């Protein structure tokens, strides 16, 4: 599985503007709506399930990374988006660091395999400090997509 299989080229932001957890999740959901991955009418419910998931425990995994994720009936297949915050956002990470790199994933309610594979793929990609630094320093969405594609290809060849 490649990251670009579940993250549309249009669902990438190099400069998230939000200042808090709920704001960044809303901004990322808007990216999915703008790319027609999620129906605009479902926005409120999608935000509710994502925030309910965060209430169970932060999806910030440390090292400046957060992977908010949830399942909702409005999603027919695994979809996601990627955003970078230059300033960083307090996402209640266990290591206390601000989160800068956000992958948001939404999956159908009855889906388990693809959702878990995507989480594993993203975690594997972001284990590399060099990749994290390149994503944080990317000047625009095109550079982010190029980094993701290069690293996806590299990981697939291992």
Secondary structure, DSSP 8 states (H G I E B T S, - for coil): --GGGTEEEEEEESS----SHHHHHHHHHHHHHHTTSS-GGGHHHHHHHHHHHHHHS--EEETTEE--EEE-TT-SS-EEEEEEEEEEE----TT---EEEEEEEEE-TT--HHHHHHHHHHHHHHT-HHHHHHHHH--SHHHHHHHHHHHHHHHHH-
